[in-house]
């Protein structure tokens, strides 16, 4: 629901800050005052096309921002999917430069214009001669009918069968592609599996092979290193071991004369023990080394073969065991492809049958809903001064059509605006004013069955009507306002008097500049405005009394 709108340097608006509440809002003013300018600004914020003319003359840029109350779960999911969620906030902003270039923002993040439009369609539905005419979009017509008909369960069933059908088709396509070169692919896979199984050890085997190769490759240098250390530490006449042993003996002989010498002797004795142990480890290491050129050459060949295999399969040597498992899985799948193909084709037939049955049930539910919707809208159109007009939902079941998640119906809302006239699509048959009233009638008919978007806007929904019909329009808009937030541009006092909130649009000239201002009206100001709408330029006490009575009857006071 729209809570705030802020406009800067847009067209002939220099600055505008409005807070909106629940229920029905009306915008009124003199002809030519620019009553639709607030709706134009909101449409621009939600993705309408912009031009350099959008910017107020003399300004560098125009800016419109709209703040919405915490969005619905569907909108929140849409925002989260695009990493635009900001908790309880939803702020949409549009900036248009003097050159005509513009940028859009959602919760402070720059977004493409198309994303503003996608979000806007979930937040605001504008009825009238504007871009947001959702009734003209076939997908929206189908959604509206499904919601009115209560077809959620049938739609879910159709969608699930459709997704299962697509999953089966994808697997079938993969297997059928493989089947086209079945024998050749099978021979290649078998050869590759045999080749890898013979050459590629396990992960542990690879590690052991690498360690053994390293030991053999460096065996000679290891032996030389170990012997050199043993010579200096143990085997030579003046080795470290001999000198350390002599030092321990000499210190032990004088232990009784100086206890400190005994402590030193104990420490050196411990060092001597560690030295002897280290020398023994070196000796065992050197004796265990085997300089085996033949084994080293064999390991070189094995490692070279493994590297060739790794290059062939475009992996690292360490990944060869995983590659072998993958090839085995592919081979197993291909060897059993015939059986799997038969299973999938059988499953597809069953799923397609289930899909068609679900689509038929969905179509039947739509037909039932269409009859009820047509009846309710017909009555409402009669009240709105369009007697003889009918909404005629067209539902054509096409069993041979390609399956879709929405079923096999081609849904189109057609209309006949006069008795005896041929029915046709909304966009071609209904005029702007008629479309506005059709939208109003449909919204009223579906309000108890469809959550819809939270904010509905009617621009001149009362065009071409007056008198008692105008009061009916006001009552219908007020009824919508009990569930939705409704914004309506009107020139009829019968409609304005039934609003919960009333805004006045005024155009003024200051020097060479023309400005439009929008301001909320107090109770007294509403009486004056309704009286003006009733009586014209000269307002009498009679018009004021009539205005007050109209406001009381409309529930505004």
SULURRA-V393141 format. One record per residue. N is the residue number from 1. OMEGA is omega in radians with two decimals (999 if undefined). BURIAL is 1 if it has 24 or more other C-alpha atoms within 12 Angstrom, else 0. D_CENTER is the distance of its C-alpha to the mean C-alpha in whole Angstrom. Layout:
BEGIN
n = <N & N>
omega = <OMEGA & OMEGA>
burial = <BURIAL & BURIAL>
d_center = <D_CENTER & D_CENTER>
END
This chain:
BEGIN
n = <1 & 2 & 3 & 4 & 5 & 6 & 7 & 8 & 9 & 10 & 11 & 12 & 13 & 14 & 15 & 16 & 17 & 18 & 19 & 20 & 21 & 22 & 23 & 24 & 25 & 26 & 27 & 28 & 29 & 30 & 31 & 32 & 33 & 34 & 35 & 36 & 37 & 38 & 39 & 40 & 41 & 42 & 43 & 44 & 45 & 46 & 47 & 48 & 49 & 50 & 51 & 52 & 53 & 54 & 55 & 56 & 57 & 58 & 59 & 60 & 61 & 62 & 63 & 64 & 65 & 66 & 67 & 68 & 69 & 70 & 71 & 72 & 73 & 74 & 75 & 76 & 77 & 78 & 79 & 80 & 81 & 82 & 83 & 84 & 85 & 86 & 87 & 88 & 89 & 90 & 91 & 92 & 93 & 94 & 95 & 96 & 97 & 98 & 99 & 100 & 101 & 102 & 103 & 104 & 105 & 106 & 107 & 108 & 109 & 110 & 111 & 112 & 113 & 114 & 115 & 116 & 117 & 118 & 119 & 120 & 121 & 122 & 123 & 124 & 125 & 126 & 127 & 128 & 129 & 130 & 131 & 132 & 133 & 134 & 135 & 136 & 137 & 138 & 139 & 140 & 141 & 142 & 143 & 144 & 145 & 146 & 147 & 148 & 149 & 150 & 151 & 152 & 153 & 154 & 155 & 156 & 157 & 158 & 159 & 160 & 161 & 162 & 163 & 164 & 165 & 166 & 167 & 168 & 169 & 170 & 171 & 172 & 173 & 174 & 175 & 176 & 177 & 178 & 179 & 180 & 181 & 182 & 183 & 184 & 185 & 186 & 187 & 188 & 189 & 190 & 191 & 192 & 193 & 194 & 195 & 196 & 197 & 198 & 199 & 200 & 201 & 202 & 203 & 204 & 205 & 206 & 207 & 208 & 209 & 210 & 211 & 212 & 213 & 214 & 215 & 216 & 217 & 218 & 219 & 220 & 221 & 222 & 223 & 224 & 225 & 226 & 227 & 228 & 229 & 230 & 231 & 232 & 233 & 234 & 235 & 236 & 237 & 238 & 239 & 240 & 241 & 242 & 243 & 244 & 245 & 246 & 247 & 248 & 249 & 250 & 251 & 252 & 253 & 254 & 255 & 256 & 257 & 258 & 259 & 260 & 261 & 262 & 263 & 264 & 265 & 266 & 267 & 268 & 269 & 270 & 271 & 272 & 273 & 274 & 275 & 276 & 277 & 278 & 279 & 280 & 281 & 282 & 283 & 284 & 285 & 286 & 287 & 288 & 289 & 290 & 291 & 292 & 293 & 294 & 295 & 296 & 297 & 298 & 299 & 300 & 301 & 302 & 303 & 304 & 305 & 306 & 307 & 308 & 309 & 310 & 311 & 312 & 313 & 314 & 315 & 316 & 317 & 318 & 319 & 320 & 321 & 322 & 323 & 324 & 325 & 326 & 327 & 328 & 329 & 330 & 331 & 332 & 333 & 334 & 335 & 336 & 337 & 338 & 339 & 340 & 341 & 342 & 343 & 344 & 345 & 346 & 347 & 348 & 349 & 350 & 351 & 352 & 353 & 354 & 355 & 356 & 357 & 358 & 359 & 360 & 361 & 362 & 363 & 364 & 365 & 366 & 367 & 368 & 369 & 370 & 371 & 372 & 373 & 374 & 375 & 376 & 377 & 378 & 379 & 380 & 381 & 382 & 383 & 384 & 385 & 386 & 387 & 388 & 389 & 390 & 391 & 392 & 393 & 394 & 395 & 396 & 397 & 398 & 399 & 400 & 401 & 402 & 403 & 404 & 405 & 406 & 407 & 408 & 409 & 410 & 411 & 412 & 413 & 414 & 415 & 416 & 417 & 418 & 419 & 420 & 421 & 422 & 423 & 424 & 425 & 426 & 427 & 428 & 429 & 430 & 431 & 432 & 433 & 434 & 435 & 436 & 437 & 438 & 439 & 440 & 441 & 442 & 443 & 444 & 445 & 446 & 447 & 448 & 449 & 450 & 451 & 452 & 453 & 454 & 455 & 456 & 457 & 458 & 459 & 460 & 461 & 462 & 463 & 464 & 465 & 466 & 467 & 468 & 469 & 470 & 471 & 472 & 473 & 474 & 475 & 476 & 477 & 478 & 479 & 480 & 481 & 482 & 483 & 484 & 485 & 486 & 487 & 488 & 489 & 490 & 491 & 492 & 493 & 494 & 495 & 496 & 497 & 498 & 499 & 500 & 501 & 502 & 503 & 504 & 505 & 506 & 507 & 508 & 509 & 510 & 511 & 512 & 513 & 514 & 515 & 516 & 517 & 518 & 519 & 520 & 521 & 522 & 523 & 524 & 525 & 526 & 527 & 528 & 529 & 530 & 531 & 532 & 533 & 534 & 535 & 536 & 537 & 538 & 539 & 540 & 541 & 542 & 543 & 544 & 545 & 546 & 547 & 548 & 549 & 550 & 551 & 552 & 553 & 554 & 555 & 556 & 557>
omega = <-3.11 & -3.11 & -3.13 & 2.99 & -3.10 & -3.08 & 3.10 & 3.00 & 3.13 & -3.14 & 3.12 & 3.05 & 3.10 & -3.11 & 3.14 & 3.10 & -3.11 & 2.99 & -3.10 & -3.12 & 3.09 & 3.01 & -3.00 & 3.07 & 3.03 & 3.02 & -3.14 & 3.11 & 3.14 & 3.04 & -3.13 & -3.13 & -3.13 & -3.08 & -3.10 & -3.01 & 3.10 & 3.11 & 3.08 & 3.14 & 3.12 & 3.10 & 3.10 & 3.14 & -3.08 & 2.92 & 3.08 & -3.12 & -3.12 & 3.06 & -3.14 & 3.14 & 3.13 & -3.06 & 3.12 & -3.14 & -3.14 & -3.14 & 3.14 & -3.08 & 3.02 & -3.12 & 3.08 & 3.06 & -3.13 & 3.12 & -3.14 & 3.11 & -3.10 & -3.00 & 3.10 & 3.12 & -3.14 & 3.13 & 3.13 & 3.11 & 3.10 & 3.13 & -3.10 & -3.13 & -3.12 & 3.12 & 3.14 & -3.09 & 3.11 & 3.10 & -3.08 & -3.07 & 2.94 & -3.12 & 3.13 & -3.05 & 3.10 & 3.12 & -3.14 & 3.12 & 3.13 & 3.12 & -3.09 & 3.10 & -3.09 & 3.06 & 3.09 & -3.12 & 3.00 & -3.08 & 3.05 & -3.13 & 3.11 & -3.11 & 3.08 & -3.12 & -3.14 & 3.12 & 3.05 & -3.14 & -3.13 & 3.12 & -3.11 & -3.14 & 3.10 & -3.05 & -3.01 & 3.06 & -3.07 & 3.10 & -3.12 & -3.06 & -3.09 & -3.05 & -3.03 & -3.13 & -3.01 & -3.14 & -3.10 & -3.11 & -3.11 & -3.13 & 3.13 & 3.08 & 3.12 & 3.13 & -3.13 & 3.14 & -3.14 & 3.14 & 3.13 & -3.08 & -3.10 & -3.03 & -3.07 & -3.10 & 3.14 & 3.11 & 3.13 & -3.14 & 3.11 & -3.13 & 3.14 & 3.12 & 3.13 & 3.14 & 3.09 & 3.11 & 3.12 & 3.13 & 3.13 & -3.13 & 3.12 & -3.14 & 3.09 & -3.13 & 3.14 & -3.11 & -3.14 & 3.04 & 3.13 & -3.08 & -3.09 & 3.07 & -2.96 & -3.04 & -3.13 & -3.14 & 3.13 & 3.14 & 3.13 & -3.13 & -3.14 & 3.12 & -3.11 & 3.12 & 3.13 & -3.12 & -3.13 & -3.12 & -3.14 & -3.02 & -3.00 & 3.08 & 3.06 & 3.09 & 3.12 & 3.13 & 3.09 & -3.14 & 3.14 & 3.13 & -3.13 & -3.14 & 3.13 & 3.13 & 3.13 & -3.12 & -3.12 & -3.11 & -3.09 & -3.06 & -3.11 & -3.12 & 3.09 & -3.13 & 3.12 & 3.14 & -3.11 & -3.10 & 3.12 & 3.13 & 3.12 & 3.12 & -3.06 & -3.08 & -2.97 & -2.90 & -3.11 & -3.10 & -3.13 & -3.13 & 3.13 & -3.11 & -3.13 & -3.12 & 3.13 & 3.11 & 3.11 & 3.14 & -3.13 & -3.12 & -3.10 & 3.12 & 3.13 & -3.11 & -3.09 & -3.10 & -3.06 & -3.13 & -3.13 & -3.12 & -3.14 & 3.10 & 3.11 & 3.10 & 3.11 & 3.14 & 3.13 & -3.14 & 3.13 & 3.08 & 3.08 & 3.11 & 3.13 & 3.13 & 3.12 & 3.12 & 3.13 & 3.13 & 3.11 & 3.13 & 3.12 & 3.12 & 3.09 & -3.10 & 3.13 & 3.12 & -3.11 & -3.14 & -3.12 & 3.14 & -3.11 & 3.07 & -3.03 & -3.11 & -3.11 & 3.12 & 3.12 & 3.13 & 3.11 & 3.11 & 3.09 & -3.14 & 3.14 & -3.13 & 3.10 & 3.10 & 3.13 & 3.11 & 3.07 & 3.11 & 3.13 & 3.10 & -3.13 & -3.11 & 3.08 & 3.08 & 3.01 & -3.14 & -3.12 & -3.11 & -3.10 & 3.09 & 3.11 & 3.12 & 3.11 & 3.14 & 3.13 & 3.13 & 3.08 & 3.12 & 3.11 & 3.14 & 3.13 & 3.14 & -3.10 & 3.13 & 3.14 & -3.07 & -3.12 & 3.14 & -3.13 & 3.10 & 3.12 & 3.13 & -3.12 & 3.13 & 3.08 & 3.12 & 3.13 & 3.12 & -3.14 & -3.14 & 3.11 & 3.09 & 3.11 & 3.13 & -3.11 & 3.12 & 3.11 & 3.12 & 3.09 & 3.10 & 3.10 & 3.14 & 3.13 & 3.11 & 3.11 & 3.14 & 3.13 & 3.13 & -3.12 & 3.12 & 3.14 & -3.12 & -3.14 & 3.14 & -3.11 & -3.13 & 3.13 & 3.12 & -3.12 & 3.12 & 3.06 & 3.10 & -3.09 & 3.08 & 3.12 & 3.12 & -3.10 & 3.09 & -3.13 & 2.94 & -3.06 & 3.12 & 3.11 & -3.13 & 3.14 & 3.11 & -3.07 & -3.06 & -3.12 & -3.12 & 3.09 & 3.14 & 3.05 & -3.13 & -3.11 & 3.12 & -3.05 & 3.13 & 2.91 & -3.04 & 3.09 & 3.07 & 3.08 & -3.07 & 2.97 & -3.03 & 3.12 & 3.12 & 3.13 & -3.14 & 3.08 & 3.12 & 3.12 & -3.13 & -3.14 & -3.03 & -3.06 & -3.02 & -3.02 & 3.01 & -3.13 & -3.14 & 3.13 & 3.13 & 3.13 & -3.12 & 3.04 & 3.10 & 3.12 & -3.14 & -3.14 & 3.12 & 3.13 & -3.12 & -3.04 & -3.00 & -3.10 & -3.06 & -3.06 & 3.11 & 3.10 & 3.06 & -3.02 & -3.07 & 3.12 & -3.12 & 3.12 & -3.14 & -3.12 & 3.10 & -3.09 & -3.12 & 3.06 & 3.13 & 3.12 & 3.09 & -3.08 & 3.12 & 3.12 & 3.11 & 3.08 & 3.11 & 3.12 & -3.14 & 3.13 & 3.11 & 3.10 & 3.09 & 3.08 & -3.11 & 3.09 & -3.14 & -3.12 & 2.87 & -3.06 & 3.02 & -3.06 & 2.97 & -3.07 & 3.01 & -3.08 & 3.11 & 3.14 & 3.11 & -3.09 & -3.06 & -3.07 & -3.11 & 3.03 & -3.12 & -3.07 & 3.10 & -3.14 & 3.13 & -3.09 & 3.09 & -3.12 & 3.11 & 3.12 & -3.06 & -3.14 & -3.06 & 3.02 & -3.09 & 3.05 & 3.13 & 3.11 & -3.10 & 3.08 & -3.10 & 3.01 & -3.14 & -3.14 & -3.14 & 3.09 & 3.11 & -3.14 & -3.11 & 3.10 & 3.11 & 3.09 & -3.13 & 3.12 & -2.95 & 3.14 & -3.00 & -3.10 & -3.07 & 3.13 & 3.09 & 3.12 & 3.12 & 3.13 & 3.13 & 3.11 & 3.14 & -3.13 & 3.12 & -3.14 & 3.11 & 3.11 & 3.13 & 3.13 & 3.11 & -3.13 & 3.14 & 999>
burial = <1 & 1 & 1 & 1 & 1 & 1 & 1 & 1 & 1 & 1 & 1 & 1 & 1 & 1 & 1 & 1 & 1 & 1 & 1 & 1 & 1 & 1 & 1 & 1 & 1 & 1 & 1 & 1 & 1 & 1 & 0 & 0 & 1 & 1 & 1 & 1 & 1 & 1 & 1 & 1 & 1 & 1 & 1 & 1 & 1 & 1 & 1 & 1 & 1 & 1 & 0 & 1 & 0 & 1 & 1 & 1 & 0 & 0 & 1 & 0 & 1 & 1 & 1 & 1 & 1 & 1 & 1 & 1 & 1 & 0 & 1 & 1 & 0 & 0 & 1 & 1 & 0 & 0 & 1 & 0 & 0 & 0 & 0 & 1 & 1 & 0 & 0 & 0 & 1 & 1 & 1 & 1 & 1 & 1 & 1 & 1 & 1 & 1 & 0 & 0 & 0 & 1 & 1 & 1 & 1 & 1 & 1 & 0 & 0 & 0 & 1 & 0 & 1 & 0 & 1 & 1 & 1 & 1 & 1 & 1 & 1 & 1 & 1 & 1 & 1 & 1 & 1 & 1 & 1 & 1 & 1 & 1 & 1 & 1 & 1 & 1 & 0 & 1 & 0 & 1 & 1 & 1 & 1 & 1 & 1 & 1 & 1 & 1 & 1 & 1 & 1 & 0 & 0 & 1 & 1 & 0 & 1 & 1 & 1 & 1 & 1 & 1 & 0 & 1 & 1 & 1 & 0 & 1 & 0 & 0 & 0 & 1 & 0 & 0 & 1 & 0 & 0 & 1 & 0 & 0 & 0 & 0 & 0 & 0 & 0 & 1 & 0 & 0 & 1 & 0 & 0 & 1 & 1 & 0 & 1 & 1 & 0 & 0 & 1 & 1 & 1 & 0 & 0 & 0 & 0 & 1 & 0 & 0 & 1 & 1 & 0 & 1 & 1 & 0 & 1 & 1 & 1 & 0 & 1 & 0 & 0 & 1 & 1 & 0 & 0 & 1 & 1 & 0 & 1 & 1 & 0 & 0 & 1 & 1 & 0 & 0 & 0 & 0 & 0 & 1 & 1 & 0 & 0 & 1 & 1 & 0 & 1 & 1 & 0 & 0 & 1 & 1 & 0 & 0 & 0 & 0 & 0 & 0 & 0 & 0 & 0 & 0 & 0 & 0 & 1 & 0 & 0 & 1 & 1 & 0 & 0 & 1 & 0 & 0 & 1 & 1 & 0 & 0 & 1 & 0 & 0 & 1 & 1 & 0 & 0 & 1 & 0 & 0 & 0 & 0 & 1 & 0 & 0 & 0 & 0 & 1 & 0 & 0 & 1 & 0 & 0 & 0 & 1 & 0 & 0 & 1 & 1 & 0 & 1 & 1 & 0 & 0 & 0 & 0 & 0 & 0 & 1 & 1 & 1 & 1 & 1 & 0 & 1 & 1 & 0 & 0 & 1 & 1 & 0 & 0 & 1 & 0 & 1 & 1 & 1 & 0 & 1 & 0 & 0 & 0 & 1 & 0 & 0 & 1 & 1 & 0 & 0 & 1 & 0 & 0 & 1 & 1 & 0 & 1 & 1 & 1 & 0 & 1 & 1 & 1 & 1 & 1 & 1 & 1 & 1 & 1 & 1 & 0 & 1 & 1 & 1 & 1 & 1 & 1 & 0 & 1 & 1 & 1 & 1 & 1 & 1 & 1 & 1 & 1 & 1 & 1 & 0 & 0 & 1 & 1 & 1 & 1 & 1 & 1 & 1 & 0 & 1 & 0 & 0 & 0 & 0 & 0 & 1 & 1 & 1 & 1 & 1 & 1 & 1 & 1 & 1 & 1 & 1 & 1 & 1 & 1 & 1 & 0 & 0 & 0 & 0 & 0 & 1 & 0 & 1 & 1 & 1 & 0 & 1 & 1 & 0 & 1 & 1 & 1 & 1 & 1 & 1 & 1 & 1 & 1 & 1 & 1 & 1 & 1 & 1 & 1 & 1 & 0 & 0 & 1 & 1 & 1 & 1 & 1 & 1 & 1 & 1 & 1 & 1 & 1 & 1 & 1 & 1 & 0 & 1 & 0 & 0 & 0 & 1 & 1 & 1 & 1 & 1 & 1 & 1 & 1 & 1 & 1 & 1 & 1 & 1 & 1 & 1 & 1 & 1 & 1 & 1 & 1 & 1 & 1 & 1 & 1 & 1 & 1 & 1 & 1 & 1 & 1 & 1 & 1 & 1 & 1 & 1 & 1 & 1 & 1 & 1 & 0 & 0 & 0 & 0 & 0 & 0 & 0 & 1 & 1 & 1 & 1 & 1 & 1 & 1 & 0 & 0 & 0 & 0 & 1 & 1 & 1 & 1 & 1 & 1 & 1 & 1 & 1 & 0 & 0 & 0 & 0 & 0 & 0 & 0 & 0 & 1 & 1 & 0 & 1 & 1 & 1 & 0 & 1 & 1 & 0 & 0 & 1 & 0 & 1 & 0>
d_center = <20 & 22 & 24 & 25 & 25 & 27 & 28 & 30 & 33 & 31 & 33 & 36 & 35 & 35 & 34 & 32 & 31 & 30 & 29 & 28 & 29 & 28 & 30 & 31 & 32 & 34 & 35 & 38 & 41 & 43 & 43 & 41 & 40 & 37 & 35 & 32 & 31 & 29 & 27 & 27 & 26 & 23 & 22 & 22 & 20 & 17 & 18 & 21 & 23 & 25 & 29 & 32 & 33 & 30 & 32 & 35 & 38 & 39 & 36 & 34 & 30 & 29 & 26 & 24 & 22 & 21 & 20 & 19 & 20 & 17 & 14 & 14 & 12 & 10 & 9 & 9 & 7 & 4 & 6 & 6 & 3 & 5 & 8 & 9 & 10 & 14 & 15 & 17 & 17 & 15 & 17 & 16 & 19 & 21 & 24 & 26 & 29 & 32 & 32 & 29 & 26 & 23 & 20 & 17 & 16 & 13 & 15 & 17 & 15 & 15 & 13 & 14 & 15 & 13 & 10 & 13 & 14 & 11 & 11 & 14 & 15 & 13 & 16 & 19 & 21 & 24 & 27 & 29 & 30 & 27 & 23 & 21 & 23 & 21 & 24 & 25 & 21 & 22 & 19 & 19 & 23 & 22 & 20 & 22 & 25 & 23 & 22 & 26 & 27 & 26 & 25 & 22 & 24 & 25 & 21 & 20 & 23 & 23 & 19 & 20 & 23 & 21 & 19 & 22 & 24 & 21 & 22 & 26 & 26 & 24 & 27 & 29 & 28 & 29 & 32 & 33 & 33 & 35 & 37 & 38 & 40 & 41 & 44 & 44 & 40 & 42 & 45 & 43 & 41 & 44 & 46 & 43 & 43 & 47 & 47 & 44 & 46 & 49 & 48 & 45 & 46 & 44 & 42 & 45 & 47 & 46 & 46 & 50 & 50 & 49 & 51 & 54 & 54 & 54 & 57 & 59 & 58 & 59 & 62 & 65 & 64 & 63 & 66 & 68 & 66 & 67 & 70 & 71 & 69 & 72 & 75 & 74 & 73 & 75 & 78 & 80 & 83 & 81 & 78 & 75 & 76 & 80 & 80 & 78 & 80 & 83 & 82 & 81 & 84 & 86 & 84 & 85 & 89 & 88 & 86 & 89 & 90 & 86 & 84 & 81 & 82 & 81 & 78 & 77 & 79 & 76 & 73 & 75 & 76 & 72 & 71 & 73 & 72 & 68 & 70 & 72 & 69 & 67 & 69 & 69 & 66 & 66 & 69 & 67 & 64 & 67 & 69 & 65 & 64 & 65 & 65 & 65 & 64 & 64 & 61 & 59 & 59 & 58 & 55 & 54 & 54 & 52 & 49 & 50 & 49 & 46 & 45 & 45 & 43 & 41 & 41 & 41 & 38 & 36 & 36 & 37 & 41 & 39 & 36 & 39 & 39 & 35 & 36 & 39 & 37 & 34 & 37 & 38 & 35 & 35 & 38 & 38 & 35 & 37 & 41 & 39 & 37 & 39 & 39 & 35 & 35 & 37 & 35 & 32 & 34 & 35 & 32 & 30 & 33 & 33 & 29 & 29 & 32 & 30 & 27 & 30 & 31 & 28 & 27 & 31 & 30 & 27 & 29 & 32 & 30 & 29 & 32 & 33 & 31 & 32 & 35 & 35 & 32 & 35 & 38 & 36 & 35 & 38 & 40 & 38 & 38 & 42 & 42 & 40 & 43 & 41 & 44 & 44 & 40 & 38 & 34 & 35 & 32 & 32 & 31 & 32 & 31 & 31 & 32 & 32 & 29 & 26 & 24 & 21 & 18 & 20 & 24 & 26 & 27 & 27 & 27 & 28 & 29 & 33 & 35 & 39 & 40 & 43 & 46 & 47 & 44 & 42 & 38 & 36 & 32 & 31 & 30 & 34 & 36 & 35 & 36 & 34 & 36 & 36 & 32 & 31 & 34 & 32 & 29 & 31 & 32 & 29 & 28 & 31 & 31 & 28 & 27 & 28 & 26 & 23 & 21 & 19 & 18 & 20 & 22 & 24 & 26 & 29 & 31 & 34 & 34 & 38 & 39 & 42 & 43 & 45 & 47 & 46 & 43 & 42 & 42 & 41 & 38 & 38 & 38 & 35 & 33 & 34 & 33 & 30 & 30 & 31 & 27 & 25 & 26 & 27 & 29 & 31 & 33 & 37 & 41 & 42 & 43 & 43 & 39 & 39 & 42 & 39 & 36 & 36 & 35 & 37 & 36 & 39 & 38 & 41 & 42 & 44 & 46 & 47 & 49 & 47 & 44 & 42 & 40 & 38 & 38 & 36 & 37 & 37 & 40 & 43 & 45 & 48 & 46 & 44 & 47 & 48 & 45 & 46 & 49 & 49 & 47 & 49 & 52 & 51 & 53 & 56 & 55 & 57 & 58 & 57 & 54 & 53 & 54 & 52 & 49 & 50 & 50 & 47 & 45 & 47 & 46 & 43 & 42 & 41 & 44>
END
